[in-house]
Amino acid sequence: MEGEAPASSDEAVEKDAAERRRERRQKLGQVVLDWSPVLAKLATIVMQHLS
């Protein structure tokens, strides 16, 4: 029975880690969406300069 307590603790740690990864992914996605017009304009300027 002692083996069950660490297992549930490991599950809780894994759930917390999964939640943090999910939040980080959402924040990263939001940053990409916020900066996409700027990056698109920058890419256009670079392509015009190179051509």
Secondary structure as a PSIPRED ss2 file (coil, helix, strand):
# PSIPRED VFORMAT (PSIPRED V4.0)

   1 M C   1.000  0.000  0.000
   2 E C   1.000  0.000  0.000
   3 G C   1.000  0.000  0.000
   4 E H   0.000  1.000  0.000
   5 A H   0.000  1.000  0.000
   6 P H   0.000  1.000  0.000
   7 A H   0.000  1.000  0.000
   8 S H   0.000  1.000  0.000
   9 S H   0.000  1.000  0.000
  10 D H   0.000  1.000  0.000
  11 E H   0.000  1.000  0.000
  12 A H   0.000  1.000  0.000
  13 V H   0.000  1.000  0.000
  14 E H   0.000  1.000  0.000
  15 K H   0.000  1.000  0.000
  16 D H   0.000  1.000  0.000
  17 A H   0.000  1.000  0.000
  18 A H   0.000  1.000  0.000
  19 E H   0.000  1.000  0.000
  20 R H   0.000  1.000  0.000
  21 R H   0.000  1.000  0.000
  22 R H   0.000  1.000  0.000
  23 E H   0.000  1.000  0.000
  24 R H   0.000  1.000  0.000
  25 R H   0.000  1.000  0.000
  26 Q H   0.000  1.000  0.000
  27 K H   0.000  1.000  0.000
  28 L H   0.000  1.000  0.000
  29 G H   0.000  1.000  0.000
  30 Q H   0.000  1.000  0.000
  31 V H   0.000  1.000  0.000
  32 V H   0.000  1.000  0.000
  33 L H   0.000  1.000  0.000
  34 D H   0.000  1.000  0.000
  35 W H   0.000  1.000  0.000
  36 S H   0.000  1.000  0.000
  37 P H   0.000  1.000  0.000
  38 V H   0.000  1.000  0.000
  39 L H   0.000  1.000  0.000
  40 A H   0.000  1.000  0.000
  41 K H   0.000  1.000  0.000
  42 L H   0.000  1.000  0.000
  43 A H   0.000  1.000  0.000
  44 T H   0.000  1.000  0.000
  45 I H   0.000  1.000  0.000
  46 V H   0.000  1.000  0.000
  47 M H   0.000  1.000  0.000
  48 Q H   0.000  1.000  0.000
  49 H H   0.000  1.000  0.000
  50 L H   0.000  1.000  0.000
  51 S C   1.000  0.000  0.000
